Amino acid sequence: AIKTGQPVAENDIALSARFAPWREAALAQGFRSSMAIPLQSAEQTLGALNLYSAQPNFFSPEVAQSFAIFADQSALAIAHARLMAENHRRVTLFDELSARLNAELSVPAVLQATVNAARELLGAQYAAALLRDSPSGVPSHFITAGWDEAEEYTRWPQGQGLLGLVLGEGQALRLAD
C-alpha cells in the first residue's frame, strides 16, 4: 500500500502466496484476512493503515470502502497535525528570536540578530540586510549570515542584484524560484 499508493487486501492469509513471509505469525495470532490502505494527503503517501480479521474474506467491497473513507480522514488529520506542529515550531522560534532581538542594544547587533533570525526562521542558506542612514539614504550597515567564512562578503552592494532592486524600488520582492 505504501509503495503503490493502492489498497491491498488478503482475504485468506492461509492460502496467500504474498503473505508467505508473515503467514505463520499471522495465523498464530488468529488472523485470517488483512487489508492495508495507504494514508494519502495532497498526493503524498504518508504511510499505511493495516487491519486484520479472524474471519476469512472479511474485507468485502463495503468494508473496504468504509476502511478507505476512514483512512482518508485519518490522513487528513495526520497532515493537519503535522501542519499545526510545524506552525507551533515556527511560532515558538519566532518568539525566541524576537526575545533575542529585543535584548540587543546596538544597531549592528540588532541588525545581525535580525539577519540571523530571518535565516533561521525561514531555513534560508544565506541572508543579508543593508541599513541606510535616515537623513542621507547612504548605506550605514551591511550584515550577512550564511557565507562561508573564507569567502566573507565585505563589499557593499552596488545597487545590483536582489538587494539593490529592493532598495531601489522600496518594495518587497518575491521570487517563485
MIRO-517377 format. One record per atom (N, C-alpha, C, O, CB): x negated, y negated, z; residue in one letter. Coordinates in steps of 0.1 Angstrom, whole numbers, plus 5000, padded with zeros to 4 digits. Each point is the difference from the previous one (the first is absolute). Glycine has a CB too. Example, Ala and Ser with C-alpha at 12.3 -4.5 7.8 and 13.67 -1.06 7.14 Angstrom:
BEGIN
486850575078A 500949885000A 499149885000A 499050005007A 502950125005A 498549774981S 499149895000S 500849895008S 499549895001S 499350174977S 
//
This chain:
BEGIN
499250125000A 500849885000A 499149875000A 500449914994A 501450225018A 497149884995I 499249885000I 499249984987I 500049894995I 499750145030I 499850084970K 499349994987K 500949964988K 499649924992K 498850265017K 502749884990T 500949984989T 501049895002T 500549944990T 499250305005T 500649725017G 501049915003G 501450054998G 501049934999G 497549904994G 501650305006Q 501350074998Q 500350105012Q 499150055006Q 500649934968Q 501650045029P 500450105010P 499550144996P 500050034988P 502049825019P 497750235003V 499650144998V 500850085010V 500049985012V 497749964979V 503050165004A 500850095009A 499650144998A 499750054989A 502349795010A 497950235012E 499850155000E 501250065007E 500049995012E 497449984987E 503550094994N 501250055006N 499850145006N 500950065006N 500449804978N 497650215013D 499750135006D 498550015002D 499350054991D 502850064999D 497449855021I 498650005003I 499450144999I 498950024996I 501449795019I 500550294989A 499550145000A 499750054986A 499250094998A 502249955022A 499249904970L 499850044986L 499249904991L 499650044989L 502550095013L 497649765004S 499449894992S 498550024998S 499250025010S 502549834998S 497850154980A 498650014997A 499349875004A 498850015005A 501650154976A 500249735017R 499449875004R 499849995015R 499149935004R 502049964977R 499750185027F 499949995014F 499150105006F 499950015013F 502449904987F 497050174992A 499250115005A 499049965011A 499850075010A 500550034967A 499049795021P 499049965010P 500649985014P 499350015010P 499349894972P 502650065019W 500749965013W 501150105004W 500649995010W 498849774985W 500850344996R 501250095002R 500050075014R 501049995007R 499050054968R 498850025028E 500050075013E 500349915012E 500850045009E 497550124981E 501149725010A 500249915012A 501549955000A 500649995010A 496949944989A 503050044989A 501449954999A 501050115004A 500949975008A 498449874974A 500550285013L 500950115004L 499950035015L 501050035006L 498850064971L 499049905029A 499850025014A 500849905009A 500450035011A 497350064984A 502549794999Q 500849895007Q 501550024997Q 500849935006Q 497249914992Q 502350254994G 501450024996G 500549924989G 501249994998G 499250075025G 498749884969F 500449924989F 500250094988F 499250094997F 499549715012F 502450174983R 500350084988R 500149914988R 499950044989R 501350125025R 499049714988S 500049904989S 499449875004S 500049975012S 502150144978S 497549815000S 499349885003S 500249904989S 500250044989S 498150085025S 501749754989M 500149904990M 499149885005M 500049965011M 502350114982M 497049884997A 499149885002A 500549894991A 500350024988A 497750125019A 502249744998I 500549894992I 499049885002I 499649975011I 502850104992I 497249874986P 499049895001P 500749885007P 501249974998P 497650114981P 500449855029L 500449875006L 499449904991L 498849975000L 501350125024L 500849844968Q 499649914990Q 500649865003Q 501149985004Q 498750204979Q 499349725014S 500449865002S 499349924989S 498850014999S 501750025026S 500249894968A 499449914990A 499150084990A 498949964998A 501249855018A 500450314980E 499350084990E 498650055006E 499150044992E 502049834990E 498850145031Q 498950055007Q 500450125009Q 501049995007Q 497849784992Q 500550345000T 500350115009T 499249985013T 498850015000T 501650154980T 500449835031L 499449975013L 499650135007L 499150015008L 502349784994L 499350324995G 499850135006G 501150094996G 500749984989G 498149915030G 501550214989A 501150094997A 500750045014A 499450005010A 499450084969A 502549955019L 500750055012L 500450154997L 500650034989L 500349735016L 498850335004N 500350144998N 501050055009N 500049965012N 497750074980N 503250055003L 501050075009L 499950154998L 499650044989L 501949765009L 498850275012Y 500050154999Y 501350055006Y 500649945009Y 496850074993Y 503050104993S 501250065005S 499850155002S 499350074993S 502149764995S 499450235022A 499950145002A 500950074990A 499950134999A 499749845025A 501249964968Q 500950064991Q 499449994985Q 499649894996Q 502450045019Q 498050184978P 499650004986P 501049924992P 501250005004P 497650224998P 500749724988N 500949924991N 500749895007N 501149964996N 499250244990N 499149745024F 500749905008F 500049874992F 501049925002F 498250185019F 499849874971F 500049874993F 500850004987F 499450004989F 498349975021F 503650034992S 500949994988S 499849864994S 499449915006S 502350265005S 498949814977P 499949864995P 500649905009P 499549885000P 500650224977P 501049935030E 500649905009E 499149975012E 499849885003E 502450204990E 497250025013V 499049985011V 498849924995V 499549915007V 501350315004V 498749824977A 498849934995A 500349864997A 499249915002A 500150304988A 501949755005Q 500449874997Q 500149925013Q 499549885001Q 501850194979Q 499249985031S 500149945013S 498649975005S 499749905006S 502550214999S 496949994994F 498749995004F 499249894993F 499349935005F 500750325000F 500349744982A 499349904991A 500549865005A 499149915000A 500850254980A 501349825023I 500549875004I 499449975014I 499549885002I 502750154986I 497750065021F 499449985013F 498549974998F 499549915006F 502150255005F 497749914980A 498649974997A 499849864995A 499149935003A 500550324993A 501349714995D 499949864994D 500149905011D 499349905000D 501750184978D 500049945031Q 500249905011Q 498850005009Q 499649905005Q 502950144993Q 497050085005S 498850015008S 498849934994S 499349935007S 501550295002S 499049794978A 498949944993A 500149855001A 499049935002A 500850264983A 501449765013L 500349855002L 499649965014L 499449895002L 502450124980L 498650065028A 499749975014A 498550005002A 499549915007A 502850185001A 497050014987I 498650005002I 499349894993I 499149935006I 501050324995I 500349714986A 499449894993A 500349875008A 499149915001A 501250214977A 500949875027H 500449885008H 499149995013H 499549895003H 502950124988H 497450105015A 499250005013A 498649974996A 499349925008A 502150255002A 498049884979R 498749964996R 499949854997R 499049935004R 500650304987R 501449725002L 500049864997L 500149915013L 499349905001L 501850154977L 499749995031M 500149935013M 498750015008M 499649905006M 502950144994M 496950075000A 498750025007A 498949914994A 499349945007A 501350304999A 499449754980E 499049924994E 500349855002E 499149925003E 500650254979E 501649795018N 500449875004N 499649965014N 499549895003N 502450134981N 498350075025H 499749985014H 498449995001H 499649915008H 502450225000H 497349954985R 498549995000R 499649864996R 499149945006R 500750314990R 500849704993R 499649874995R 500449895009R 499349905001R 501050194976R 500949925029V 500449895009V 499150005012V 499649895005V 502850144987V 497350095013T 499050005012T 498749944996T 499449935008T 501850285001T 498349834979L 498749954996L 500149854998L 499149925003L 500450294985L 501649745006F 500249864998F 500049925014F 499449905001F 501950154978F 499450015031D 500049945013D 498549995006D 499649905006D 502850194998D 496950024994E 498650005006E 499149904992E 499249935007E 501150324999E 499949754981L 499249904992L 500449865004L 499149915000L 500750264982L 501449805020S 500549875003S 499449965014S 499649885001S 502550154986S 497850065022A 499549975013A 498549974999A 499549915006A 502150245005A 497749924980R 498549974998R 499949874993R 499149925004R 500450324993R 501349724994L 499949874993L 500249895010L 499349905000L 501650204979L 500149915030N 500349905009N 499049995011N 499949905008N 502550134987N 496750075007A 499049995010A 498849924995A 499149965009A 501750265000A 499049764978E 498949934995E 500249855001E 501149955000E 498550234984E 499349755018L 500049855002L 499449924989L 500349884998L 499750175026L 499150014968S 499349924990S 500650034986S 500550114998S 497449895016S 502149914977V 500550024987V 499450124992V 500750084995V 499849675004V 498250265001P 499450114993P 500450145006P 500250094993P 497949765001P 502050155020A 500450125006A 501450044997A 500350124998A 498149835020A 502549954982V 501450034997V 500150044985V 500850094997V 500049745020V 498550114974L 500050034986L 499550144998L 500650084993L 499249685001L 499150285013Q 499450134999Q 501050115005Q 500250104994Q 497549805008Q 502950075010A 501050095006A 501250014990A 500650114999A 498749825024A 501149964970T 501150014991T 499750094988T 500850084996T 499849695011T 498250214988V 499650094988V 499950145004V 500450094993V 498349724998V 500750225021N 499950145005N 501450065002N 500250114997N 497549835014N 503149984995A 501450055004A 500850034987A 500650104999A 499349765022A 500050054969A 500750024988A 499550134993A 500850084995A 499649675002A 498350265003R 499450124993R 500450135008R 500450104993R 497749764999R 501950145021E 500450115008E 501550034999E 500450124998E 497749835017E 502749954986L 501450024999L 500550064987L 500950085000L 499349735016L 499250144973L 500550044987L 499250124994L 500350054989L 500449715008L 498250285010G 499250114995G 499249964988G 499750094992G 502050065018G 497949724989A 499349964988A 498550035002A 499550015011A 502149814985A 497750194993Q 498650035000Q 499249875003Q 498950005006Q 501450204978Q 500149695010Y 499349885001Y 501049895003Y 501250004995Y 497050084989Y 501449825023A 500949885003A 499149885000A 498850005005A 502950135008A 498849754983A 499349885001A 501049895002A 501150004997A 497150084988A 501349815021A 500849885003A 499049884998A 498950005004A 502750125012A 499049784978L 499349874998L 500949905007L 501249994997L 497650084981L 500549855030L 500849895007L 499449874995L 498849984999L 501650165022L 500549774975R 499649874996R 500249895011R 500850015008R 499850054968R 498549855023D 500149885009D 501249934997D 500349974989D 497250015013D 503349985008S 501349944998S 499949874993S 500749984989S 500150125031S 498449804984P 500149874993P 499450014985P 500649944991P 499349955031P 499050184977S 499349994987S 500450124991S 499849984987S 498349915024S 502350224994G 500350124992G 498850084996G 500150094993G 501849784998G 496950085014V 498850074997V 499950135009V 500450005011V 498449784983V 500850335000P 499850125008P 499249985013P 498949954999P 501450194980P 500249915032S 499249985012S 499650145006S 499050015007S 502349784998S 499450314992H 499750145005H 500450104989H 501049994994H 499349945031H 498850174974F 500350114991F 499650135008F 498850025003F 500849844975F 501450225024I 499850125009I 500450134992I 501049994993I 499449875028I 498850244980T 500350134993T 500050115010T 499449995011T 499749924968T 501550205017A 499950135008A 500150114990A 500950004991A 500249905030A 498150204981G 500150124991G 498950014990G 499950114993G 502449885011G 496849914994W 498950024991W 498950085007W 499950015012W 500649774978W 498850295001D 498850085005D 499149895005D 499749904993D 500650294990D 499249835029E 499149905006E 498849964992E 499549895001E 501350195021E 498750024970A 498949974992A 500349904988A 499249944994A 499950295012A 502249774991E 500549914989E 500949895006E 500949954993E 499050244991E 499849765027E 500849905007E 500249884990E 499149954994E 500050115028E 502249914977Y 500449894991Y 499849875007Y 500749975009Y 501050184979Y 497449775007T 499649885007T 500449874992T 500049895006T 498250235006T 502049904975R 500349884992R 501549965002R 500950085003R 497449994980R 501949805016W 501449955001W 500750044987W 499349994989W 500049825027W 502050224984P 500750024987P 499949874992P 500149895005P 501550285006P 498349854976Q 499849884991Q 501349974993Q 500049944989Q 497650125008Q 503649975009G 501349984993G 500350104990G 501049984992G 498649785012G 499750354996Q 500350114991Q 500450125008Q 499950005012Q 498449924971Q 502350175010G 500550125007G 501449975007G 500649904998G 497050185005G 502850025004L 501449995006L 500049895011L 501049935000L 499350314995L 498749755013L 500049905011L 500049864994L 500749915004L 498150255011L 500449824974G 500049874993G 501449974994G 500449895001G 497250144995G 503050074998L 501349984994L 501149965011L 500849914998L 498650264984L 500649905029V 500949975011V 499749865005V 501049935003V 499250315004V 498649724995L 499749875005L 500449894990L 500549905004L 497650205009L 501749934975G 500449904989G 501549994999G 500549884998G 497450174990G 502850065013E 501549994998E 500749965013E 501149955000E 498750234982E 499549865029G 500749975013G 501150095003G 500949975008G 498449804989G 500850354997Q 501150095002Q 499450145002Q 498950044995Q 502749824991Q 499250235020A 499550145002A 500150074986A 500749964991A 500250045033A 498250094975L 499950084987L 500150155004L 499450055009L 499149774980L 502450255003R 500250145002R 499750074987R 500549964989R 501250005029R 497450144983L 499750084988L 500650145002L 499950065010L 497949814986L 502750184993A 500650135000A 498950115001A 500250105007A 501749824979A 497050065008D 499050115000D 498649935000D 499050075000D 502550104989D 
//
